[in-house]
Amino acid sequence: MSRPVNVYANSQLDTSTACPCGTGLAYAACCGRWHEGAQHLQALTAEALMRSRYTAFVQDKLDYLLQTWHPDTRPLALERNPPGCKWLGLHVVAHAQQDADHATVEFIARRRDAGRATRLHETSRFVRLDGRWLYLDGEFPA
């Protein structure tokens, strides 16, 4: 299980900085490789994609978020983090592979907006389409 990570401001990370997704790896060796470069958009598992999407939210990488969203459920646009937003950490609760092209990841993401802490608890569904994992949608457990 991963542990929540320290606070990260919404800014670009140095490639040697620990990845915001909580794996303990450097950003370049973790989510950074899916965000840009030779492995761009090629997360190997649904969990890796979910972690890279969390990090993209932290960094306001809106293009990446849209590119990794299934075309049937993708919004037209996303909004940047509001001023003063700080992401506090990610905890992966569970992940399951239903078959070669379908998986779920349950997670809790925490952030603070204008001094108010919020918590997103979601079970996300992922689909592999044309060899790439994409976020389909999510449910919010009680």
KELUM-736641 format. One record per atom (N, C-alpha, C): y, x, z. Coordinates in steps of 0.05 Angstrom, whole numbers, padded with zeros to 5 digits, always signed. Atoms other than C-alpha are relative to their C-alpha. Layout:
N
YXZ ...
// end
This chain:
142
-00024+00017+00000 +00000+00000+00000 +00025+00018+00000 -00025-00015+00000 +00070+00023-00014 +00018-00008+00023 -00018+00006-00021 +00124+00027+00038 +00028-00004-00012 -00027+00003+00009 +00196+00004+00029 +00014+00027-00001 -00014-00026+00004 +00242+00060+00005 +00029-00002+00011 -00028-00001-00009 +00312+00081+00025 +00018-00015-00019 -00020+00014+00016 +00374+00047-00001 +00008+00017-00024 -00009-00013+00025 +00393+00064-00073 +00023-00017-00010 -00023+00014+00012 +00461+00047-00102 -00008-00005-00029 +00006+00006+00028 +00461+00017-00172 +00014+00022-00017 -00010-00022+00015 +00471+00083-00209 -00024+00014-00013 +00021-00015+00012 +00432+00130-00253 -00011+00020+00020 +00012-00019-00018 +00383+00173-00215 -00005+00027-00013 +00008-00026+00008 +00374+00247-00221 -00031-00001-00004 +00028+00002+00006 +00305+00257-00252 -00018+00012+00022 +00016-00011-00022 +00281+00296-00190 +00002-00017+00025 -00003+00018-00023 +00303+00241-00142 -00025-00018+00003 +00022+00018-00004 +00248+00199-00111 +00005-00027-00013 -00003+00026+00015 +00236+00136-00152 +00005-00023+00020 -00006+00023-00018 +00265+00072-00121 -00024-00018+00004 +00023+00019-00002 +00198+00036-00132 -00018+00006+00023 +00015-00005-00024 +00168+00069-00072 -00026+00015-00002 +00025-00015+00003 +00110+00110-00100 +00001+00027+00014 -00003-00027-00011 +00138+00175-00071 +00002+00021-00022 -00003-00019+00022 +00139+00207-00140 +00029+00003-00008 -00027-00004+00011 +00201+00235-00173 +00004-00021-00022 -00007+00021+00020 +00237+00184-00218 -00011+00007-00028 +00008-00009+00027 +00221+00225-00281 -00031-00003-00004 +00029+00001+00001 +00146+00225-00265 -00010-00028+00005 +00007+00028-00007 +00146+00151-00246 +00012-00019-00020 -00012+00020+00017 +00189+00096-00274 +00018+00011-00023 -00018-00012+00020 +00236+00142-00312 -00014+00004-00027 +00014-00004+00025 +00182+00157-00364 -00003-00026-00016 +00002+00025+00014 +00177+00083-00381 +00028-00009-00009 -00028+00008+00007 +00253+00075-00384 +00010+00014-00025 -00011-00015+00023 +00265+00128-00437 -00019+00022-00007 +00016-00023+00009 +00233+00184-00477 -00025-00009-00015 +00024+00004+00016 +00165+00189-00510 -00017-00024+00009 +00017+00022-00010 +00132+00136-00465 +00016-00025+00005 -00018+00023-00003 +00190+00086-00468 -00015-00026-00006 +00012+00026+00003 +00164+00015-00458 -00031+00000+00000 +00029-00002+00002 +00092+00039-00451 -00014+00002+00027 +00013+00000-00026 +00075+00026-00378 -00030-00006-00003 +00029+00002+00004 -00001+00033-00372 -00013-00023+00014 +00011+00022-00015 -00012-00023-00322 +00022-00020+00006 -00019+00021-00008 +00021-00088-00301 +00015+00009+00025 -00013-00009-00024 +00036-00057-00233 +00021+00021-00007 -00019-00020+00009 +00070+00003-00267 +00024-00013-00013 -00022+00014+00013 +00111-00045-00309 +00017-00014+00021 -00015+00014-00021 +00131-00086-00248 +00017+00020+00015 -00015-00020-00014 +00152-00023-00211 +00023+00010-00017 -00022-00010+00018 +00192+00001-00271 +00022-00021-00003 -00020+00021+00001 +00226-00067-00275 +00016-00001+00025 -00015-00002-00026 +00245-00063-00201 +00021+00022-00002 -00018-00022+00002 +00275+00005-00214 +00022-00005-00020 -00020+00008+00020 +00311-00022-00276 +00020-00019+00013 -00019+00017-00014 +00341-00076-00232 +00019+00016+00018 -00016-00018-00018 +00364-00022-00182 +00021+00014-00017 -00018-00016+00017 +00396+00017-00240 +00016-00016-00020 -00014+00017+00019 +00423-00043-00279 -00008+00007-00029 +00010-00005+00027 +00380-00025-00340 -00008-00027-00013 +00005+00027+00009 +00388-00094-00369 -00015-00001-00027 +00015-00001+00025 +00364-00075-00439 -00030+00004+00005 +00028-00005-00006 +00299-00049-00410 -00013-00025+00011 +00011+00025-00011 +00289-00113-00370 -00005-00020-00021 +00004+00019+00021 +00299-00156-00431 -00023+00009-00019 +00020-00010+00018 +00254-00111-00474 -00028-00003+00012 +00027+00002-00014 +00197-00118-00422 -00005-00028+00009 +00004+00029-00007 +00203-00194-00416 -00013-00013-00024 +00014+00014+00021 +00156-00237-00457 +00020-00017-00016 -00020+00015+00016 +00194-00269-00516 +00000-00030+00005 +00001+00029-00005 +00171-00339-00497 +00016-00008+00025 -00014+00007-00025 +00205-00336-00428 +00025+00017+00005 -00023-00018-00003 +00259-00283-00438 +00027-00015-00001 -00027+00012+00001 +00330-00304-00421 +00017+00013-00022 -00018-00012+00021 +00386-00292-00471 +00014+00024+00010 -00015-00022-00011 +00422-00246-00424 -00005+00002+00030 +00002-00004-00029 +00422-00217-00353 +00027+00010+00010 -00025-00010-00012 +00479-00202-00306 -00005+00025+00016 +00002-00024-00016 +00491-00135-00274 +00000-00007+00030 -00001+00004-00029 +00484-00127-00199 +00030-00004+00008 -00028+00003-00009 +00546-00152-00163 +00010+00024+00015 -00011-00022-00015 +00593-00101-00132 -00010-00001+00029 +00009-00001-00028 +00567-00078-00065 -00030-00006+00004 +00028+00005-00002 +00495-00095-00081 -00015+00026+00005 +00017-00023-00005 +00445-00046-00051 -00029-00010+00002 +00029+00006-00001 +00370-00050-00064 -00012+00016+00023 +00011-00012-00025 +00332-00035+00000 -00029+00009-00002 +00027-00009+00003 +00261-00028-00024 -00019-00020-00013 +00020+00015+00013 +00199-00053-00057 -00026+00004+00015 +00026-00001-00013 +00132-00070-00025 -00019-00016-00018 +00020+00013+00016 +00073-00086-00070 -00021-00011+00019 +00019+00014-00018 +00030-00137-00033 -00028+00001-00011 +00026+00002+00013 -00026-00144-00083 +00003+00002-00031 +00001+00001+00029 -00044-00134-00156 -00028-00005-00009 +00026+00007+00010 -00101-00162-00196 +00000-00002-00031 +00003+00001+00029 -00125-00155-00267 -00020-00022-00006 +00018+00023+00006 -00154-00221-00293 -00019+00008-00023 +00016-00010+00023 -00178-00190-00359 +00016+00023-00013 -00013-00023+00012 -00157-00135-00407 +00030-00004-00006 -00027+00005+00008 -00092-00170-00424 +00016-00019+00018 -00013+00017-00019 -00073-00211-00363 -00002+00011+00028 +00000-00011-00027 -00052-00189-00293 +00021-00014+00017 -00020+00009-00018 -00013-00210-00232 +00007+00022+00020 -00009-00019-00020 +00028-00170-00183 +00017-00016+00020 -00015+00013-00021 +00052-00198-00116 +00017+00022+00013 -00018-00021-00012 +00112-00161-00087 +00022-00013+00016 -00024+00008-00014 +00170-00166-00040 +00022+00022-00006 -00023-00018+00005 +00237-00136-00061 +00023-00008+00018 -00022+00006-00019 +00295-00130-00012 +00026+00012-00011 -00027-00011+00007 +00369-00122-00026 +00021-00012+00019 -00023+00010-00017 +00436-00131+00009 +00023-00005-00020 -00024+00007+00015 +00494-00167-00024 +00022-00006+00019 -00023+00005-00017 +00561-00163+00010 -00007-00003+00029 +00008+00000-00028 +00528-00148+00076 -00022-00019+00008 +00021+00020-00006 +00476-00204+00071 -00026+00009-00012 +00026-00009+00009 +00403-00184+00066 -00014-00024-00013 +00016+00020+00014 +00360-00222+00016 -00028+00012-00006 +00027-00009+00004 +00286-00219+00003 -00012-00018-00023 +00013+00014+00022 +00250-00238-00062 -00030+00005+00003 +00030-00002-00001 +00175-00252-00053 -00010-00015-00024 +00009+00011+00026 +00143-00264-00121 -00028+00009-00007 +00025-00008+00014 +00075-00265-00154 +00006-00003-00030 -00007-00002+00028 +00090-00243-00225 -00025+00000-00017 +00021-00001+00020 +00046-00256-00285 +00008+00018-00023 -00005-00019+00022 +00040-00203-00339 -00021-00004-00022 +00018+00003+00024 +00010-00206-00409 +00004+00026-00017 -00001-00023+00019 -00008-00148-00455 +00002-00012-00028 -00005+00010+00027 +00020-00164-00524 +00004+00024-00019 -00002-00023+00018 +00010-00115-00582 -00001+00026+00014 +00004-00025-00015 -00013-00062-00533 +00020+00006+00022 -00021-00004-00020 +00048-00069-00487 -00001-00021+00022 -00002+00019-00022 +00051-00101-00418 +00028-00012+00000 -00026+00014-00001 +00106-00154-00413 -00001-00019+00024 -00004+00019-00021 +00132-00196-00355 +00000-00028-00012 +00001+00027+00010 +00115-00269-00368 +00017-00019+00017 -00014+00018-00018 +00139-00308-00307 -00010+00006+00029 +00008-00004-00027 +00132-00313-00232 +00000-00025+00016 +00001+00022-00020 +00116-00359-00174 +00009+00012+00026 -00011-00009-00025 +00147-00356-00106 -00016-00011+00023 +00017+00010-00022 +00096-00361-00049 +00017-00010+00023 -00014+00011-00024 +00116-00401+00012 +00001+00020+00022 
// end
